[in-house]
């Protein structure tokens, strides 16, 4: 049983890859805490958004995670 993590933009650089599979955990905070501390810190930045199975979520504790869920981490968008 696993979760699929997707890192976009500069978060992919910090993670060293675009995708990662991790064991199912009870909440997104637990997933982030299980990762490399530097990556975890980047993912907890205030402007990083996340989506579970394509749906943006606000509260990292709210979604109940299941086998096969995808969690995408989206960095702040910049440009003009």
N, CA, C and O atoms as CSV, one atom per row, in Angstrom:
chain,resi,resn,atom,element,x,y,z
A,1,UNK,N,N,0.855,-1.177,0.000
A,1,UNK,CA,C,0.000,0.000,0.000
A,1,UNK,C,C,0.896,1.233,0.000
A,1,UNK,O,O,1.799,1.369,0.825
A,2,UNK,N,N,0.621,2.130,-0.950
A,2,UNK,CA,C,1.494,3.297,-1.065
A,2,UNK,C,C,0.738,4.525,-1.563
A,2,UNK,O,O,-0.356,4.441,-2.121
A,3,UNK,N,N,1.376,5.661,-1.333
A,3,UNK,CA,C,0.919,6.958,-1.826
A,3,UNK,C,C,1.905,7.417,-2.885
A,3,UNK,O,O,3.092,7.099,-2.811
A,4,UNK,N,N,1.426,8.154,-3.857
A,4,UNK,CA,C,2.278,8.688,-4.911
A,4,UNK,C,C,2.429,10.195,-4.712
A,4,UNK,O,O,1.447,10.937,-4.764
A,5,UNK,N,N,3.646,10.635,-4.487
A,5,UNK,CA,C,3.923,12.051,-4.309
A,5,UNK,C,C,4.447,12.619,-5.616
A,5,UNK,O,O,5.257,11.987,-6.294
A,6,UNK,N,N,3.985,13.814,-5.971
A,6,UNK,CA,C,4.421,14.499,-7.185
A,6,UNK,C,C,4.939,15.873,-6.773
A,6,UNK,O,O,4.251,16.630,-6.088
A,7,UNK,N,N,6.160,16.183,-7.199
A,7,UNK,CA,C,6.790,17.459,-6.889
A,7,UNK,C,C,6.912,18.269,-8.173
A,7,UNK,O,O,7.459,17.785,-9.164
A,8,UNK,N,N,6.410,19.491,-8.162
A,8,UNK,CA,C,6.426,20.327,-9.356
A,8,UNK,C,C,7.368,21.515,-9.177
A,8,UNK,O,O,7.646,21.931,-8.052
A,9,UNK,N,N,7.855,22.055,-10.288
A,9,UNK,CA,C,8.695,23.249,-10.265
A,9,UNK,C,C,9.947,23.077,-9.433
A,9,UNK,O,O,10.615,22.045,-9.495
A,10,UNK,N,N,10.256,24.092,-8.658
A,10,UNK,CA,C,11.484,24.068,-7.847
A,10,UNK,C,C,11.454,22.972,-6.793
A,10,UNK,O,O,12.505,22.550,-6.312
A,11,UNK,N,N,10.252,22.501,-6.424
A,11,UNK,CA,C,10.156,21.419,-5.435
A,11,UNK,C,C,10.728,20.120,-5.997
A,11,UNK,O,O,11.242,19.285,-5.252
A,12,UNK,N,N,10.636,19.957,-7.305
A,12,UNK,CA,C,11.249,18.792,-7.949
A,12,UNK,C,C,12.769,18.840,-7.771
A,12,UNK,O,O,13.408,17.812,-7.548
A,13,UNK,N,N,13.334,20.030,-7.871
A,13,UNK,CA,C,14.781,20.190,-7.677
A,13,UNK,C,C,15.179,19.831,-6.250
A,13,UNK,O,O,16.181,19.149,-6.035
A,14,UNK,N,N,14.400,20.288,-5.279
A,14,UNK,CA,C,14.712,20.006,-3.872
A,14,UNK,C,C,14.583,18.507,-3.599
A,14,UNK,O,O,15.398,17.933,-2.878
A,15,UNK,N,N,13.557,17.875,-4.177
A,15,UNK,CA,C,13.324,16.445,-3.962
A,15,UNK,C,C,14.323,15.580,-4.719
A,15,UNK,O,O,14.571,14.434,-4.344
A,16,UNK,N,N,14.895,16.135,-5.788
A,16,UNK,CA,C,15.821,15.357,-6.594
A,16,UNK,C,C,15.120,14.427,-7.569
A,16,UNK,O,O,15.764,13.608,-8.225
A,17,UNK,N,N,13.810,14.550,-7.666
A,17,UNK,CA,C,13.003,13.743,-8.591
A,17,UNK,C,C,11.605,14.333,-8.660
A,17,UNK,O,O,11.218,15.122,-7.798
A,18,UNK,N,N,10.858,13.957,-9.667
A,18,UNK,CA,C,9.504,14.474,-9.846
A,18,UNK,C,C,8.442,13.673,-9.130
A,18,UNK,O,O,7.368,14.189,-8.820
A,19,UNK,N,N,8.743,12.389,-8.862
A,19,UNK,CA,C,7.756,11.512,-8.216
A,19,UNK,C,C,8.440,10.640,-7.186
A,19,UNK,O,O,9.624,10.319,-7.294
A,20,UNK,N,N,7.660,10.263,-6.180
A,20,UNK,CA,C,8.160,9.411,-5.113
A,20,UNK,C,C,6.998,8.606,-4.567
A,20,UNK,O,O,5.896,9.133,-4.413
A,21,UNK,N,N,7.226,7.354,-4.277
A,21,UNK,CA,C,6.208,6.505,-3.673
A,21,UNK,C,C,6.583,6.281,-2.211
A,21,UNK,O,O,7.725,5.945,-1.897
A,22,UNK,N,N,5.597,6.472,-1.310
A,22,UNK,CA,C,5.816,6.274,0.126
A,22,UNK,C,C,4.693,5.414,0.685
A,22,UNK,O,O,3.627,5.329,0.075
A,23,UNK,N,N,4.905,4.771,1.835
A,23,UNK,CA,C,3.828,3.990,2.445
A,23,UNK,C,C,2.636,4.884,2.820
A,23,UNK,O,O,2.801,6.078,3.071
A,24,UNK,N,N,1.458,4.300,2.853
A,24,UNK,CA,C,0.257,5.032,3.272
A,24,UNK,C,C,0.430,5.459,4.725
A,24,UNK,O,O,0.838,4.667,5.575
A,25,UNK,N,N,0.115,6.716,4.993
A,25,UNK,CA,C,0.192,7.278,6.347
A,25,UNK,C,C,-1.137,7.942,6.653
A,25,UNK,O,O,-1.927,8.183,5.741
A,26,UNK,N,N,-1.405,8.248,7.938
A,26,UNK,CA,C,-2.724,8.759,8.308
A,26,UNK,C,C,-3.057,10.151,7.799
A,26,UNK,O,O,-4.231,10.477,7.623
A,27,UNK,N,N,-2.037,10.986,7.556
A,27,UNK,CA,C,-2.318,12.355,7.114
A,27,UNK,C,C,-1.126,12.906,6.349
A,27,UNK,O,O,-0.037,12.333,6.383
A,28,UNK,N,N,-1.333,14.007,5.667
A,28,UNK,CA,C,-0.282,14.617,4.853
A,28,UNK,C,C,0.870,15.109,5.726
A,28,UNK,O,O,2.030,15.012,5.327
A,29,UNK,N,N,0.563,15.634,6.907
A,29,UNK,CA,C,1.640,16.075,7.802
A,29,UNK,C,C,2.585,14.920,8.128
A,29,UNK,O,O,3.800,15.112,8.175
A,30,UNK,N,N,2.042,13.727,8.352
A,30,UNK,CA,C,2.877,12.553,8.634
A,30,UNK,C,C,3.740,12.203,7.429
A,30,UNK,O,O,4.898,11.817,7.585
A,31,UNK,N,N,3.181,12.337,6.229
A,31,UNK,CA,C,3.938,12.074,5.006
A,31,UNK,C,C,5.106,13.045,4.915
A,31,UNK,O,O,6.244,12.631,4.692
A,32,UNK,N,N,4.834,14.324,5.084
A,32,UNK,CA,C,5.880,15.349,4.989
A,32,UNK,C,C,6.955,15.121,6.045
A,32,UNK,O,O,8.147,15.243,5.762
A,33,UNK,N,N,6.531,14.790,7.261
A,33,UNK,CA,C,7.487,14.572,8.347
A,33,UNK,C,C,8.377,13.348,8.107
A,33,UNK,O,O,9.459,13.252,8.685
A,34,UNK,N,N,7.933,12.415,7.262
A,34,UNK,CA,C,8.718,11.208,6.991
A,34,UNK,C,C,9.799,11.439,5.935
A,34,UNK,O,O,10.662,10.584,5.734
A,35,UNK,N,N,9.755,12.582,5.265
A,35,UNK,CA,C,10.689,12.876,4.176
A,35,UNK,C,C,11.963,13.523,4.705
A,35,UNK,O,O,12.053,13.874,5.882
A,36,UNK,N,N,12.943,13.677,3.825
A,36,UNK,CA,C,14.174,14.378,4.158
A,36,UNK,C,C,13.830,15.740,4.766
A,36,UNK,O,O,12.957,16.433,4.246
A,37,UNK,N,N,14.494,16.138,5.852
A,37,UNK,CA,C,14.145,17.400,6.518
A,37,UNK,C,C,14.187,18.625,5.594
A,37,UNK,O,O,13.338,19.508,5.716
A,38,UNK,N,N,15.142,18.694,4.690
A,38,UNK,CA,C,15.227,19.845,3.774
A,38,UNK,C,C,14.007,19.873,2.854
A,38,UNK,O,O,13.441,20.938,2.610
A,39,UNK,N,N,13.602,18.715,2.345
A,39,UNK,CA,C,12.420,18.642,1.488
A,39,UNK,C,C,11.166,18.951,2.299
A,39,UNK,O,O,10.298,19.692,1.837
A,40,UNK,N,N,11.065,18.397,3.487
A,40,UNK,CA,C,9.911,18.664,4.343
A,40,UNK,C,C,9.739,20.140,4.633
A,40,UNK,O,O,8.622,20.656,4.619
A,41,UNK,N,N,10.847,20.820,4.897
A,41,UNK,CA,C,10.799,22.261,5.167
A,41,UNK,C,C,10.296,23.008,3.933
A,41,UNK,O,O,9.485,23.927,4.051
A,42,UNK,N,N,10.772,22.620,2.753
A,42,UNK,CA,C,10.337,23.277,1.514
A,42,UNK,C,C,8.847,23.048,1.276
A,42,UNK,O,O,8.149,23.951,0.814
A,43,UNK,N,N,8.354,21.852,1.586
A,43,UNK,CA,C,6.946,21.537,1.362
A,43,UNK,C,C,6.027,22.252,2.345
A,43,UNK,O,O,4.852,22.471,2.052
A,44,UNK,N,N,6.557,22.613,3.505
A,44,UNK,CA,C,5.752,23.308,4.521
A,44,UNK,C,C,5.777,24.832,4.358
A,44,UNK,O,O,5.172,25.552,5.153
A,45,UNK,N,N,6.474,25.321,3.331
A,45,UNK,CA,C,6.526,26.770,3.099
A,45,UNK,C,C,5.099,27.297,2.937
A,45,UNK,O,O,4.245,26.612,2.374
A,46,UNK,N,N,4.841,28.506,3.427
A,46,UNK,CA,C,3.474,29.037,3.468
A,46,UNK,C,C,2.760,29.114,2.117
A,46,UNK,O,O,1.537,28.980,2.067
A,47,UNK,N,N,3.487,29.326,1.035
A,47,UNK,CA,C,2.813,29.523,-0.246
A,47,UNK,C,C,2.736,28.251,-1.095
A,47,UNK,O,O,2.214,28.287,-2.210
A,48,UNK,N,N,3.248,27.129,-0.582
A,48,UNK,CA,C,3.159,25.866,-1.318
A,48,UNK,C,C,1.734,25.334,-1.189
A,48,UNK,O,O,1.196,25.227,-0.086
A,49,UNK,N,N,1.139,25.006,-2.317
A,49,UNK,CA,C,-0.216,24.436,-2.343
A,49,UNK,C,C,-0.091,22.934,-2.538
A,49,UNK,O,O,0.942,22.438,-2.988
A,50,UNK,N,N,-1.154,22.216,-2.195
A,50,UNK,CA,C,-1.141,20.793,-2.468
A,50,UNK,C,C,-2.506,20.316,-2.907
A,50,UNK,O,O,-3.540,20.892,-2.568
A,51,UNK,N,N,-2.470,19.242,-3.676
A,51,UNK,CA,C,-3.692,18.646,-4.197
A,51,UNK,C,C,-3.660,17.148,-3.916
A,51,UNK,O,O,-2.625,16.497,-4.060
A,52,UNK,N,N,-4.798,16.621,-3.519
A,52,UNK,CA,C,-4.940,15.180,-3.325
A,52,UNK,C,C,-5.872,14.686,-4.415
A,52,UNK,O,O,-7.034,15.083,-4.495
A,53,UNK,N,N,-5.339,13.815,-5.247
A,53,UNK,CA,C,-6.099,13.275,-6.382
A,53,UNK,C,C,-6.705,14.380,-7.241
A,53,UNK,O,O,-7.844,14.279,-7.697
A,54,UNK,N,N,-5.915,15.448,-7.455
A,54,UNK,CA,C,-6.330,16.530,-8.334
A,54,UNK,C,C,-7.211,17.592,-7.711
A,54,UNK,O,O,-7.627,18.525,-8.398
A,55,UNK,N,N,-7.506,17.474,-6.422
A,55,UNK,CA,C,-8.359,18.452,-5.736
A,55,UNK,C,C,-7.502,19.228,-4.736
A,55,UNK,O,O,-6.886,18.641,-3.847
A,56,UNK,N,N,-7.469,20.558,-4.891
A,56,UNK,CA,C,-6.699,21.387,-3.950
A,56,UNK,C,C,-7.269,21.260,-2.546
A,56,UNK,O,O,-8.485,21.275,-2.352
A,57,UNK,N,N,-6.380,21.135,-1.575
A,57,UNK,CA,C,-6.796,21.054,-0.174
A,57,UNK,C,C,-6.081,22.131,0.622
A,57,UNK,O,O,-4.966,22.532,0.286
A,58,UNK,N,N,-6.733,22.595,1.679
A,58,UNK,CA,C,-6.172,23.634,2.534
A,58,UNK,C,C,-5.551,23.060,3.803
A,58,UNK,O,O,-4.497,23.517,4.245
A,59,UNK,N,N,-6.195,22.072,4.379
A,59,UNK,CA,C,-5.791,21.526,5.671
A,59,UNK,C,C,-5.051,20.211,5.459
A,59,UNK,O,O,-5.633,19.239,4.978
A,60,UNK,N,N,-3.765,20.177,5.819
A,60,UNK,CA,C,-2.970,18.974,5.598
A,60,UNK,C,C,-3.404,17.818,6.490
A,60,UNK,O,O,-2.991,16.682,6.258
A,61,UNK,N,N,-4.214,18.075,7.490
A,61,UNK,CA,C,-4.703,17.024,8.385
A,61,UNK,C,C,-6.036,16.436,7.913
A,61,UNK,O,O,-6.408,15.346,8.346
A,62,UNK,N,N,-6.761,17.138,7.035
A,62,UNK,CA,C,-8.134,16.792,6.694
A,62,UNK,C,C,-8.319,15.527,5.854
A,62,UNK,O,O,-9.101,14.661,6.248
A,63,UNK,N,N,-7.638,15.382,4.719
A,63,UNK,CA,C,-7.966,14.230,3.875
A,63,UNK,C,C,-7.585,12.906,4.521
A,63,UNK,O,O,-6.525,12.787,5.136
A,64,UNK,N,N,-8.447,11.922,4.379
A,64,UNK,CA,C,-8.124,10.568,4.797
A,64,UNK,C,C,-7.435,9.915,3.603
A,64,UNK,O,O,-8.033,9.778,2.536
A,65,UNK,N,N,-6.194,9.518,3.780
A,65,UNK,CA,C,-5.409,8.997,2.674
A,65,UNK,C,C,-5.630,7.499,2.508
A,65,UNK,O,O,-5.763,6.757,3.481
A,66,UNK,N,N,-5.665,7.072,1.234
A,66,UNK,CA,C,-5.877,5.663,0.904
A,66,UNK,C,C,-4.796,5.190,-0.060
A,66,UNK,O,O,-4.113,5.993,-0.695
A,67,UNK,N,N,-4.659,3.890,-0.155
A,67,UNK,CA,C,-3.712,3.281,-1.073
A,67,UNK,C,C,-3.930,3.828,-2.487
A,67,UNK,O,O,-5.057,3.852,-2.981
A,68,UNK,N,N,-2.854,4.262,-3.128
A,68,UNK,CA,C,-2.917,4.753,-4.497
A,68,UNK,C,C,-3.207,6.228,-4.644
A,68,UNK,O,O,-3.169,6.744,-5.761
A,69,UNK,N,N,-3.501,6.940,-3.545
A,69,UNK,CA,C,-3.761,8.377,-3.645
A,69,UNK,C,C,-2.518,9.099,-4.159
A,69,UNK,O,O,-1.385,8.687,-3.911
A,70,UNK,N,N,-2.770,10.199,-4.890
A,70,UNK,CA,C,-1.692,11.045,-5.375
A,70,UNK,C,C,-1.729,12.375,-4.634
A,70,UNK,O,O,-2.774,13.020,-4.549
A,71,UNK,N,N,-0.586,12.775,-4.102
A,71,UNK,CA,C,-0.452,14.069,-3.448
A,71,UNK,C,C,0.528,14.881,-4.283
A,71,UNK,O,O,1.694,14.512,-4.415
A,72,UNK,N,N,0.056,15.982,-4.842
A,72,UNK,CA,C,0.890,16.849,-5.660
A,72,UNK,C,C,1.216,18.121,-4.871
A,72,UNK,O,O,0.331,18.745,-4.286
A,73,UNK,N,N,2.472,18.484,-4.866
A,73,UNK,CA,C,2.947,19.693,-4.186
A,73,UNK,C,C,3.270,20.736,-5.248
A,73,UNK,O,O,4.085,20.501,-6.140
A,74,UNK,N,N,2.610,21.905,-5.138
A,74,UNK,CA,C,2.722,22.951,-6.157
A,74,UNK,C,C,3.400,24.174,-5.559
A,74,UNK,O,O,2.896,24.750,-4.595
A,75,UNK,N,N,4.536,24.579,-6.119
A,75,UNK,CA,C,5.226,25.752,-5.586
A,75,UNK,C,C,4.494,27.022,-5.984
A,75,UNK,O,O,3.627,26.989,-6.858
A,76,UNK,N,N,4.831,28.141,-5.354
A,76,UNK,CA,C,4.229,29.409,-5.754
A,76,UNK,C,C,4.556,29.692,-7.229
A,76,UNK,O,O,5.649,29.386,-7.707
A,77,UNK,N,N,3.611,30.267,-7.916
A,77,UNK,CA,C,3.804,30.611,-9.320
A,77,UNK,C,C,4.290,32.043,-9.400
A,77,UNK,O,O,3.751,32.926,-8.734
A,78,UNK,N,N,5.302,32.273,-10.208
A,78,UNK,CA,C,5.771,33.644,-10.393
A,78,UNK,C,C,5.844,33.943,-11.875
A,78,UNK,O,O,5.794,33.038,-12.708
A,79,UNK,N,N,5.957,35.156,-12.181
A,79,UNK,CA,C,6.043,35.561,-13.589
A,79,UNK,C,C,5.146,36.764,-13.843
A,79,UNK,O,O,4.574,37.338,-12.916
A,80,UNK,N,N,5.037,37.126,-15.079
A,80,UNK,CA,C,4.276,38.322,-15.353
A,80,UNK,C,C,3.403,38.228,-16.545
A,80,UNK,O,O,2.706,39.187,-16.877
